[in-house]
Amino acid sequence: MSAGAFHAWYQASRPPFFVATLIPLALGGAVAHASGSWDALRWVLTLLASFLVHLSTNLSNDYFDFMAGGDSGEALGGSRVIQQKKLTPEQILGAVIFCYAAAFIIGLWIVWTSQIWWLMFLIGFAFFSSLFYTAPPIRYGYHGLGELFVGLNMGPVMVVGTAAAVSGHFLPRGLWLSLPVGTMVALILFYQSLSDIEDDRAIGKFTLAVRLGRRRAGWGFRLFVGAALVLIVILVSTGQLHPIALVCLGTMPLAIGVDRMITKTGDWRELHDRGGGVRVFYLVNGVIMVASALWFR
């Protein structure tokens, strides 16, 4: 593979957002480890399958948005490798099929070896959510449901599924700990959609940000941040997380800084490349939660 081709696939993959998958997988593994059950091979394979699905999601979104006329012209969404003619739609579609197939085979092996057959439901839900975010005829991302489905997948589906696959049985604690994680991943998606409000509205892509409008979208950001931190406090108060998790409250200045940036930015298109603070907020809180889950006995 040439350097140019490698760079094109790297751009299409959007690695900075893979942290969204890493945290719930680490948290699910931590919940399993704290329960006294651990299968390293199944955790590694769950990690691999989940990253393949995340990659497939990014690539399929590029493909179907391009086919629908989205992310064109001055739009900033997606990786834009097709629009920049670095990769063809056919190449992207081929990679999507390969990654989904590989993830499915790994998923079947995990289900077979763990004997947890209800994991097939989670696998099916993850596939449906990944593909039909922008794929017709559903395109739920065009109807303001992106944050809901992404939150469910990166929260309960991944954390509960990973904990079960690694431990060999359902761990209720994984469900409760997944809630703030899913909320923070939804926050990342919501932030990234702010810069494309006008372009998305123009093509009939009514994301949550588009539905709220610029005046109320700032409050949407604050609601996601507040909900995530309140959920962590509740989990500590109910004994689901070690009190060390209250350190998460120290990340509030990060969120406040991003909020001020959103408020002070005149052209929200400039927000597209300034989302690092949101991802750091998620990463720091995620690492603290993982550490707290490991500490818990």
VEXMI-912030 format. One record per residue (C-alpha): residue in three letters; x, y, z. Coordinates in steps of 0.5 Angstrom, whole numbers, padded with zeros to 4 digits, always signed. Layout:
// VEXMI-912030
ALAXYZ;...
// end
This chain:
// VEXMI-912030
MET+0000+0000+0000;SER+0003+0007-0002;ALA+0004+0013+0003;GLY-0002+0016-0001;ALA-0007+0010+0000;PHE-0005+0009+0007;HIS-0007+0017+0009;ALA-0013+0016+0005;TRP-0015+0010+0009;TYR-0013+0013+0016;GLN-0017+0020+0014;ALA-0023+0015+0012;SER-0022+0011+0019;ARG-0023+0018+0023;PRO-0018+0015+0029;PRO-0019+0020+0034;PHE-0026+0018+0035;PHE-0024+0011+0037;VAL-0024+0013+0044;ALA-0031+0013+0044;THR-0031+0005+0043;LEU-0025+0004+0047;ILE-0028+0007+0054;PRO-0034+0002+0054;LEU-0030-0004+0052;ALA-0025-0002+0058;LEU-0031-0001+0063;GLY-0034-0007+0061;GLY-0028-0011+0062;ALA-0026-0008+0069;VAL-0033-0010+0071;ALA-0032-0017+0069;HIS-0025-0017+0072;ALA-0028-0014+0079;SER-0033-0019+0079;GLY-0028-0025+0079;SER-0029-0027+0072;TRP-0024-0026+0066;ASP-0022-0029+0060;ALA-0017-0025+0056;LEU-0018-0028+0049;ARG-0025-0026+0049;TRP-0024-0019+0051;VAL-0019-0018+0046;LEU-0023-0021+0041;THR-0029-0017+0043;LEU-0024-0011+0042;LEU-0023-0012+0035;ALA-0030-0014+0033;SER-0032-0007+0036;PHE-0027-0003+0033;LEU-0029-0006+0026;VAL-0036-0004+0027;HIS-0034+0003+0029;LEU-0030+0003+0023;SER-0035+0000+0019;THR-0040+0005+0021;ASN-0035+0011+0020;LEU-0034+0008+0013;SER-0042+0007+0011;ASN-0044+0014+0014;ASP-0039+0017+0009;TYR-0042+0012+0003;PHE-0049+0013+0004;ASP-0048+0021+0006;PHE-0045+0022-0001;MET-0050+0018-0004;ALA-0055+0022-0001;GLY-0052+0029-0003;GLY-0050+0030+0004;ASP-0043+0032+0006;SER-0042+0036-0001;GLY-0040+0043-0003;GLU-0038+0047+0004;ALA-0041+0041+0009;LEU-0036+0039+0014;GLY-0038+0033+0016;GLY-0035+0026+0015;SER-0028+0024+0013;ARG-0029+0027+0006;VAL-0025+0022+0002;ILE-0030+0021-0003;GLN-0031+0028-0005;GLN-0023+0029-0005;LYS-0023+0023-0010;LYS-0018+0020-0005;LEU-0022+0014-0005;THR-0028+0011-0009;PRO-0035+0010-0007;GLU-0034+0003-0009;GLN-0027+0002-0005;ILE-0031+0005+0001;LEU-0037+0000+0000;GLY-0032-0006-0001;ALA-0029-0004+0006;VAL-0035-0004+0009;ILE-0038-0011+0007;PHE-0031-0014+0009;CYS-0031-0010+0016;TYR-0038-0012+0018;ALA-0037-0020+0016;ALA-0030-0020+0020;ALA-0034-0017+0026;PHE-0040-0022+0025;ILE-0035-0028+0025;ILE-0031-0026+0031;GLY-0038-0025+0034;LEU-0041-0032+0033;TRP-0034-0035+0036;ILE-0035-0030+0042;VAL-0042-0033+0043;TRP-0041-0040+0041;THR-0035-0040+0047;SER-0039-0036+0052;GLN-0045-0040+0051;ILE-0049-0033+0052;TRP-0054-0034+0046;TRP-0057-0027+0048;LEU-0051-0023+0046;MET-0054-0025+0039;PHE-0059-0020+0040;LEU-0054-0014+0042;ILE-0050-0016+0036;GLY-0056-0015+0031;PHE-0058-0009+0035;ALA-0051-0006+0034;PHE-0051-0008+0026;PHE-0058-0005+0025;SER-0056+0002+0029;SER-0049+0002+0025;LEU-0051+0001+0018;PHE-0058+0005+0018;TYR-0055+0011+0021;THR-0055+0014+0014;ALA-0057+0008+0010;PRO-0064+0008+0007;PRO-0069+0007+0008;ILE-0069+0008+0015;ARG-0063+0013+0016;TYR-0065+0015+0023;GLY-0059+0020+0024;TYR-0063+0024+0019;HIS-0069+0024+0024;GLY-0066+0027+0030;LEU-0065+0020+0033;GLY-0057+0019+0032;GLU-0055+0021+0040;LEU-0060+0016+0042;PHE-0058+0010+0038;VAL-0050+0012+0039;GLY-0051+0013+0047;LEU-0055+0006+0047;ASN-0049+0002+0043;MET-0043+0006+0046;GLY-0047+0005+0053;PRO-0051-0001+0055;VAL-0050-0005+0049;MET-0042-0005+0049;VAL-0041-0005+0057;VAL-0046-0010+0058;GLY-0044-0014+0052;THR-0037-0014+0054;ALA-0038-0015+0061;ALA-0042-0021+0059;ALA-0037-0024+0054;VAL-0031-0024+0058;SER-0034-0026+0065;GLY-0039-0031+0062;HIS-0045-0029+0065;PHE-0050-0022+0065;LEU-0047-0017+0070;PRO-0053-0012+0072;ARG-0047-0007+0075;GLY-0045-0006+0068;LEU-0052-0004+0066;TRP-0052+0002+0071;LEU-0044+0004+0069;SER-0046+0004+0062;LEU-0051+0010+0063;PRO-0046+0016+0064;VAL-0041+0013+0058;GLY-0047+0013+0053;THR-0049+0020+0055;MET-0042+0022+0054;VAL-0041+0019+0047;ALA-0048+0022+0045;LEU-0045+0029+0047;ILE-0039+0028+0042;LEU-0044+0026+0037;PHE-0048+0032+0038;TYR-0042+0037+0039;GLN-0040+0035+0032;SER-0046+0036+0029;LEU-0046+0043+0031;SER-0042+0046+0025;ASP-0046+0043+0020;ILE-0053+0045+0022;GLU-0054+0049+0016;ASP-0052+0044+0011;ASP-0056+0039+0014;ARG-0062+0043+0014;ALA-0061+0044+0007;ILE-0061+0037+0005;GLY-0067+0035+0010;LYS-0062+0032+0015;PHE-0066+0034+0021;THR-0061+0032+0027;LEU-0062+0034+0034;ALA-0058+0040+0033;VAL-0062+0042+0027;ARG-0069+0041+0031;LEU-0066+0045+0037;GLY-0064+0050+0033;ARG-0058+0055+0034;ARG-0061+0058+0040;ARG-0063+0052+0044;ALA-0057+0048+0042;GLY-0052+0051+0047;TRP-0057+0048+0052;GLY-0057+0041+0049;PHE-0050+0041+0050;ARG-0050+0043+0057;LEU-0056+0038+0059;PHE-0051+0032+0056;VAL-0046+0035+0060;GLY-0050+0035+0067;ALA-0053+0029+0066;ALA-0047+0025+0065;LEU-0044+0028+0071;VAL-0051+0027+0075;LEU-0051+0020+0073;ILE-0044+0019+0076;VAL-0046+0022+0083;ILE-0052+0018+0083;LEU-0048+0011+0082;VAL-0043+0013+0087;SER-0048+0015+0092;THR-0052+0008+0091;GLY-0045+0004+0091;GLN-0044+0002+0084;LEU-0038+0006+0083;HIS-0032+0007+0088;PRO-0032+0014+0091;ILE-0026+0016+0087;ALA-0030+0017+0081;LEU-0033+0024+0084;VAL-0026+0026+0082;CYS-0030+0027+0075;LEU-0033+0033+0078;GLY-0026+0036+0077;THR-0027+0036+0069;MET-0033+0041+0069;PRO-0028+0046+0067;LEU-0027+0043+0061;ALA-0034+0042+0059;ILE-0035+0050+0061;GLY-0029+0052+0057;VAL-0032+0048+0051;ASP-0039+0051+0053;ARG-0036+0058+0053;MET-0032+0057+0046;ILE-0039+0055+0043;THR-0042+0061+0046;LYS-0037+0066+0043;THR-0036+0063+0036;GLY-0040+0067+0031;ASP-0039+0062+0025;TRP-0040+0055+0028;ARG-0037+0052+0022;GLU-0031+0053+0026;LEU-0033+0049+0031;HIS-0031+0043+0027;ASP-0024+0042+0028;ARG-0024+0045+0036;GLY-0028+0038+0039;GLY-0022+0036+0042;GLY-0024+0039+0049;VAL-0030+0035+0048;ARG-0026+0028+0047;VAL-0022+0030+0053;PHE-0028+0031+0057;TYR-0030+0024+0055;LEU-0023+0020+0056;VAL-0022+0023+0063;ASN-0028+0021+0066;GLY-0028+0015+0062;VAL-0021+0013+0065;ILE-0024+0015+0072;MET-0030+0011+0071;VAL-0025+0005+0069;ALA-0021+0006+0075;SER-0027+0006+0080;ALA-0030+0000+0077;LEU-0023-0004+0078;TRP-0023-0001+0085;PHE-0030-0004+0087;ARG-0030-0010+0090;
// end
